Amino acid sequence: MVRIFFLLATAITLLFLLAMVVLFICNWIIYYRIEEMETHGLVKNDLTQAKDDLLKLPPKEHIKRRLKELGVKSADDQ
């Protein structure tokens, strides 16, 4: 009787261990896909399209040009 309960407990423990490994792998895959999307998605594409001379501009000038590209009117335009 004790042997049956021991084998049953061992089987349940192994099933939980297997489930834990599967869920860990799924979590790892999902986490790294989201991490890659956030770190290499829109931000990376935006920076790779920027030109070297644009990156050397002061921040205010860069913001002014970007707002002009987006069609936002500034106080200077009015």
VEXZAFI-344385 format. One record per atom (N, C-alpha, C): atom name; x, y, z. Coordinates in nm, 2 decimals. Example, Ala and Ser with C-alpha at 12.3 -4.5 7.8 and 13.67 -1.06 7.14 Angstrom:
2
atomo:N | X:1.32 | Y:-0.57 | Z:0.78 .
atomo:CA | X:1.23 | Y:-0.45 | Z:0.78 .
atomo:C | X:1.32 | Y:-0.33 | Z:0.78 .
atomo:N | X:1.28 | Y:-0.22 | Z:0.71 .
atomo:CA | X:1.37 | Y:-0.11 | Z:0.71 .
atomo:C | X:1.29 | Y:0.00 | Z:0.79 .
END
This chain:
78
atomo:N | X:0.08 | Y:-0.12 | Z:0.00 .
atomo:CA | X:0.00 | Y:0.00 | Z:0.00 .
atomo:C | X:0.09 | Y:0.13 | Z:0.00 .
atomo:N | X:0.19 | Y:0.12 | Z:0.08 .
atomo:CA | X:0.28 | Y:0.24 | Z:0.09 .
atomo:C | X:0.35 | Y:0.25 | Z:-0.04 .
atomo:N | X:0.39 | Y:0.14 | Z:-0.11 .
atomo:CA | X:0.46 | Y:0.15 | Z:-0.24 .
atomo:C | X:0.37 | Y:0.21 | Z:-0.34 .
atomo:N | X:0.24 | Y:0.18 | Z:-0.34 .
atomo:CA | X:0.15 | Y:0.24 | Z:-0.44 .
atomo:C | X:0.14 | Y:0.39 | Z:-0.42 .
atomo:N | X:0.12 | Y:0.44 | Z:-0.29 .
atomo:CA | X:0.12 | Y:0.58 | Z:-0.27 .
atomo:C | X:0.25 | Y:0.65 | Z:-0.30 .
atomo:N | X:0.36 | Y:0.59 | Z:-0.28 .
atomo:CA | X:0.49 | Y:0.64 | Z:-0.31 .
atomo:C | X:0.50 | Y:0.66 | Z:-0.46 .
atomo:N | X:0.46 | Y:0.55 | Z:-0.54 .
atomo:CA | X:0.47 | Y:0.56 | Z:-0.68 .
atomo:C | X:0.37 | Y:0.67 | Z:-0.74 .
atomo:N | X:0.26 | Y:0.68 | Z:-0.68 .
atomo:CA | X:0.16 | Y:0.78 | Z:-0.72 .
atomo:C | X:0.22 | Y:0.92 | Z:-0.69 .
atomo:N | X:0.27 | Y:0.94 | Z:-0.58 .
atomo:CA | X:0.33 | Y:1.07 | Z:-0.54 .
atomo:C | X:0.45 | Y:1.10 | Z:-0.63 .
atomo:N | X:0.53 | Y:1.00 | Z:-0.67 .
atomo:CA | X:0.64 | Y:1.02 | Z:-0.76 .
atomo:C | X:0.59 | Y:1.06 | Z:-0.90 .
atomo:N | X:0.49 | Y:0.99 | Z:-0.95 .
atomo:CA | X:0.43 | Y:1.02 | Z:-1.08 .
atomo:C | X:0.37 | Y:1.17 | Z:-1.08 .
atomo:N | X:0.30 | Y:1.21 | Z:-0.98 .
atomo:CA | X:0.24 | Y:1.34 | Z:-0.97 .
atomo:C | X:0.36 | Y:1.44 | Z:-0.97 .
atomo:N | X:0.46 | Y:1.42 | Z:-0.89 .
atomo:CA | X:0.57 | Y:1.51 | Z:-0.88 .
atomo:C | X:0.64 | Y:1.52 | Z:-1.02 .
atomo:N | X:0.66 | Y:1.42 | Z:-1.09 .
atomo:CA | X:0.72 | Y:1.42 | Z:-1.22 .
atomo:C | X:0.63 | Y:1.50 | Z:-1.32 .
atomo:N | X:0.50 | Y:1.48 | Z:-1.31 .
atomo:CA | X:0.41 | Y:1.56 | Z:-1.40 .
atomo:C | X:0.42 | Y:1.71 | Z:-1.37 .
atomo:N | X:0.42 | Y:1.74 | Z:-1.24 .
atomo:CA | X:0.44 | Y:1.89 | Z:-1.21 .
atomo:C | X:0.57 | Y:1.94 | Z:-1.25 .
atomo:N | X:0.68 | Y:1.86 | Z:-1.24 .
atomo:CA | X:0.81 | Y:1.90 | Z:-1.29 .
atomo:C | X:0.81 | Y:1.92 | Z:-1.44 .
atomo:N | X:0.75 | Y:1.83 | Z:-1.51 .
atomo:CA | X:0.74 | Y:1.85 | Z:-1.66 .
atomo:C | X:0.65 | Y:1.97 | Z:-1.70 .
atomo:N | X:0.54 | Y:1.99 | Z:-1.63 .
atomo:CA | X:0.46 | Y:2.11 | Z:-1.65 .
atomo:C | X:0.54 | Y:2.24 | Z:-1.62 .
atomo:N | X:0.62 | Y:2.24 | Z:-1.51 .
atomo:CA | X:0.70 | Y:2.35 | Z:-1.48 .
atomo:C | X:0.80 | Y:2.38 | Z:-1.59 .
atomo:N | X:0.87 | Y:2.28 | Z:-1.64 .
atomo:CA | X:0.97 | Y:2.30 | Z:-1.74 .
atomo:C | X:0.90 | Y:2.36 | Z:-1.87 .
atomo:N | X:0.79 | Y:2.30 | Z:-1.91 .
atomo:CA | X:0.72 | Y:2.35 | Z:-2.03 .
atomo:C | X:0.67 | Y:2.49 | Z:-2.01 .
atomo:N | X:0.62 | Y:2.53 | Z:-1.90 .
atomo:CA | X:0.57 | Y:2.67 | Z:-1.87 .
atomo:C | X:0.69 | Y:2.76 | Z:-1.87 .
atomo:N | X:0.80 | Y:2.72 | Z:-1.81 .
atomo:CA | X:0.92 | Y:2.80 | Z:-1.81 .
atomo:C | X:0.97 | Y:2.83 | Z:-1.95 .
atomo:N | X:0.97 | Y:2.73 | Z:-2.03 .
atomo:CA | X:1.02 | Y:2.75 | Z:-2.17 .
atomo:C | X:0.92 | Y:2.85 | Z:-2.24 .
atomo:N | X:0.79 | Y:2.83 | Z:-2.23 .
atomo:CA | X:0.70 | Y:2.92 | Z:-2.29 .
atomo:C | X:0.71 | Y:3.06 | Z:-2.24 .
atomo:N | X:0.73 | Y:3.08 | Z:-2.11 .
atomo:CA | X:0.75 | Y:3.21 | Z:-2.05 .
atomo:C | X:0.88 | Y:3.27 | Z:-2.11 .
atomo:N | X:0.98 | Y:3.20 | Z:-2.12 .
atomo:CA | X:1.11 | Y:3.25 | Z:-2.17 .
atomo:C | X:1.10 | Y:3.29 | Z:-2.32 .
atomo:N | X:1.03 | Y:3.21 | Z:-2.40 .
atomo:CA | X:1.01 | Y:3.25 | Z:-2.54 .
atomo:C | X:0.93 | Y:3.38 | Z:-2.55 .
atomo:N | X:0.82 | Y:3.39 | Z:-2.47 .
atomo:CA | X:0.73 | Y:3.51 | Z:-2.48 .
atomo:C | X:0.80 | Y:3.63 | Z:-2.43 .
atomo:N | X:0.88 | Y:3.62 | Z:-2.32 .
atomo:CA | X:0.95 | Y:3.73 | Z:-2.26 .
atomo:C | X:1.05 | Y:3.78 | Z:-2.36 .
atomo:N | X:1.13 | Y:3.70 | Z:-2.42 .
atomo:CA | X:1.23 | Y:3.75 | Z:-2.51 .
atomo:C | X:1.18 | Y:3.80 | Z:-2.65 .
atomo:N | X:1.06 | Y:3.75 | Z:-2.69 .
atomo:CA | X:1.00 | Y:3.81 | Z:-2.81 .
atomo:C | X:0.95 | Y:3.95 | Z:-2.78 .
atomo:N | X:0.89 | Y:3.97 | Z:-2.66 .
atomo:CA | X:0.84 | Y:4.10 | Z:-2.63 .
atomo:C | X:0.96 | Y:4.19 | Z:-2.60 .
atomo:N | X:1.07 | Y:4.15 | Z:-2.54 .
atomo:CA | X:1.19 | Y:4.23 | Z:-2.51 .
atomo:C | X:1.25 | Y:4.27 | Z:-2.64 .
atomo:N | X:1.26 | Y:4.17 | Z:-2.74 .
atomo:CA | X:1.32 | Y:4.21 | Z:-2.87 .
atomo:C | X:1.23 | Y:4.31 | Z:-2.94 .
atomo:N | X:1.10 | Y:4.29 | Z:-2.93 .
atomo:CA | X:1.01 | Y:4.38 | Z:-3.00 .
atomo:C | X:1.02 | Y:4.52 | Z:-2.95 .
atomo:N | X:1.04 | Y:4.53 | Z:-2.81 .
atomo:CA | X:1.04 | Y:4.67 | Z:-2.75 .
atomo:C | X:1.18 | Y:4.73 | Z:-2.77 .
atomo:N | X:1.29 | Y:4.65 | Z:-2.77 .
atomo:CA | X:1.42 | Y:4.71 | Z:-2.78 .
atomo:C | X:1.47 | Y:4.72 | Z:-2.93 .
atomo:N | X:1.42 | Y:4.64 | Z:-3.02 .
atomo:CA | X:1.46 | Y:4.64 | Z:-3.16 .
atomo:C | X:1.35 | Y:4.67 | Z:-3.25 .
atomo:N | X:1.24 | Y:4.72 | Z:-3.21 .
atomo:CA | X:1.12 | Y:4.74 | Z:-3.29 .
atomo:C | X:1.13 | Y:4.88 | Z:-3.35 .
atomo:N | X:1.03 | Y:4.96 | Z:-3.32 .
atomo:CA | X:1.02 | Y:5.10 | Z:-3.38 .
atomo:C | X:1.14 | Y:5.19 | Z:-3.35 .
atomo:N | X:1.19 | Y:5.18 | Z:-3.23 .
atomo:CA | X:1.30 | Y:5.26 | Z:-3.19 .
atomo:C | X:1.42 | Y:5.24 | Z:-3.28 .
atomo:N | X:1.46 | Y:5.11 | Z:-3.30 .
atomo:CA | X:1.57 | Y:5.08 | Z:-3.38 .
atomo:C | X:1.55 | Y:5.12 | Z:-3.52 .
atomo:N | X:1.43 | Y:5.09 | Z:-3.58 .
atomo:CA | X:1.41 | Y:5.13 | Z:-3.71 .
atomo:C | X:1.42 | Y:5.28 | Z:-3.73 .
atomo:N | X:1.37 | Y:5.36 | Z:-3.63 .
atomo:CA | X:1.37 | Y:5.51 | Z:-3.64 .
atomo:C | X:1.52 | Y:5.55 | Z:-3.64 .
atomo:N | X:1.60 | Y:5.49 | Z:-3.55 .
atomo:CA | X:1.74 | Y:5.53 | Z:-3.54 .
atomo:C | X:1.82 | Y:5.49 | Z:-3.67 .
atomo:N | X:1.79 | Y:5.38 | Z:-3.73 .
atomo:CA | X:1.87 | Y:5.34 | Z:-3.84 .
atomo:C | X:1.84 | Y:5.42 | Z:-3.96 .
atomo:N | X:1.72 | Y:5.49 | Z:-3.97 .
atomo:CA | X:1.68 | Y:5.57 | Z:-4.08 .
atomo:C | X:1.74 | Y:5.71 | Z:-4.06 .
atomo:N | X:1.78 | Y:5.75 | Z:-3.94 .
atomo:CA | X:1.83 | Y:5.88 | Z:-3.91 .
atomo:C | X:1.97 | Y:5.89 | Z:-3.98 .
atomo:N | X:2.00 | Y:6.01 | Z:-4.03 .
atomo:CA | X:2.13 | Y:6.04 | Z:-4.09 .
atomo:C | X:2.23 | Y:6.08 | Z:-3.99 .
atomo:N | X:2.36 | Y:6.07 | Z:-4.02 .
atomo:CA | X:2.46 | Y:6.11 | Z:-3.93 .
atomo:C | X:2.46 | Y:6.26 | Z:-3.89 .
atomo:N | X:2.44 | Y:6.34 | Z:-3.99 .
atomo:CA | X:2.43 | Y:6.48 | Z:-3.97 .
atomo:C | X:2.31 | Y:6.52 | Z:-3.88 .
atomo:N | X:2.20 | Y:6.45 | Z:-3.89 .
atomo:CA | X:2.09 | Y:6.47 | Z:-3.81 .
atomo:C | X:2.12 | Y:6.43 | Z:-3.66 .
atomo:N | X:2.20 | Y:6.33 | Z:-3.64 .
atomo:CA | X:2.23 | Y:6.29 | Z:-3.51 .
atomo:C | X:2.33 | Y:6.39 | Z:-3.44 .
atomo:N | X:2.40 | Y:6.47 | Z:-3.52 .
atomo:CA | X:2.49 | Y:6.56 | Z:-3.46 .
atomo:C | X:2.43 | Y:6.69 | Z:-3.42 .
atomo:N | X:2.30 | Y:6.71 | Z:-3.46 .
atomo:CA | X:2.23 | Y:6.84 | Z:-3.43 .
atomo:C | X:2.20 | Y:6.85 | Z:-3.28 .
atomo:N | X:2.19 | Y:6.97 | Z:-3.23 .
atomo:CA | X:2.15 | Y:6.99 | Z:-3.09 .
atomo:C | X:2.00 | Y:6.94 | Z:-3.07 .
atomo:N | X:1.97 | Y:6.90 | Z:-2.95 .
atomo:CA | X:1.84 | Y:6.84 | Z:-2.93 .
atomo:C | X:1.72 | Y:6.93 | Z:-2.97 .
atomo:N | X:1.73 | Y:7.06 | Z:-2.94 .
atomo:CA | X:1.62 | Y:7.15 | Z:-2.98 .
atomo:C | X:1.60 | Y:7.16 | Z:-3.13 .
atomo:N | X:1.71 | Y:7.16 | Z:-3.20 .
atomo:CA | X:1.70 | Y:7.16 | Z:-3.35 .
atomo:C | X:1.64 | Y:7.03 | Z:-3.40 .
atomo:N | X:1.68 | Y:6.92 | Z:-3.35 .
atomo:CA | X:1.63 | Y:6.79 | Z:-3.39 .
atomo:C | X:1.48 | Y:6.79 | Z:-3.36 .
atomo:N | X:1.44 | Y:6.83 | Z:-3.25 .
atomo:CA | X:1.29 | Y:6.83 | Z:-3.21 .
atomo:C | X:1.22 | Y:6.92 | Z:-3.31 .
atomo:N | X:1.27 | Y:7.04 | Z:-3.34 .
atomo:CA | X:1.21 | Y:7.13 | Z:-3.43 .
atomo:C | X:1.19 | Y:7.07 | Z:-3.57 .
atomo:N | X:1.29 | Y:7.00 | Z:-3.62 .
atomo:CA | X:1.28 | Y:6.94 | Z:-3.75 .
atomo:C | X:1.18 | Y:6.83 | Z:-3.75 .
atomo:N | X:1.18 | Y:6.75 | Z:-3.64 .
atomo:CA | X:1.09 | Y:6.64 | Z:-3.63 .
atomo:C | X:0.94 | Y:6.68 | Z:-3.62 .
atomo:N | X:0.92 | Y:6.79 | Z:-3.55 .
atomo:CA | X:0.78 | Y:6.85 | Z:-3.54 .
atomo:C | X:0.74 | Y:6.90 | Z:-3.68 .
atomo:N | X:0.84 | Y:6.96 | Z:-3.75 .
atomo:CA | X:0.80 | Y:7.01 | Z:-3.88 .
atomo:C | X:0.77 | Y:6.90 | Z:-3.98 .
atomo:N | X:0.84 | Y:6.78 | Z:-3.97 .
atomo:CA | X:0.81 | Y:6.67 | Z:-4.05 .
atomo:C | X:0.67 | Y:6.61 | Z:-4.02 .
atomo:N | X:0.63 | Y:6.62 | Z:-3.89 .
atomo:CA | X:0.50 | Y:6.57 | Z:-3.85 .
atomo:C | X:0.39 | Y:6.67 | Z:-3.88 .
atomo:N | X:0.42 | Y:6.79 | Z:-3.92 .
atomo:CA | X:0.32 | Y:6.89 | Z:-3.96 .
atomo:C | X:0.27 | Y:6.97 | Z:-3.84 .
atomo:N | X:0.34 | Y:6.97 | Z:-3.73 .
atomo:CA | X:0.30 | Y:7.05 | Z:-3.61 .
atomo:C | X:0.35 | Y:7.19 | Z:-3.63 .
atomo:N | X:0.27 | Y:7.29 | Z:-3.61 .
atomo:CA | X:0.31 | Y:7.43 | Z:-3.63 .
atomo:C | X:0.36 | Y:7.48 | Z:-3.49 .
atomo:N | X:0.47 | Y:7.55 | Z:-3.50 .
atomo:CA | X:0.53 | Y:7.60 | Z:-3.38 .
atomo:C | X:0.50 | Y:7.75 | Z:-3.37 .
atomo:N | X:0.55 | Y:7.82 | Z:-3.27 .
atomo:CA | X:0.52 | Y:7.96 | Z:-3.25 .
atomo:C | X:0.59 | Y:8.04 | Z:-3.36 .
atomo:N | X:0.71 | Y:7.99 | Z:-3.41 .
atomo:CA | X:0.78 | Y:8.06 | Z:-3.52 .
atomo:C | X:0.70 | Y:8.06 | Z:-3.65 .
atomo:N | X:0.62 | Y:7.95 | Z:-3.67 .
atomo:CA | X:0.55 | Y:7.94 | Z:-3.80 .
atomo:C | X:0.43 | Y:8.03 | Z:-3.81 .
atomo:N | X:0.38 | Y:8.08 | Z:-3.70 .
atomo:CA | X:0.26 | Y:8.16 | Z:-3.70 .
atomo:C | X:0.28 | Y:8.31 | Z:-3.73 .
END
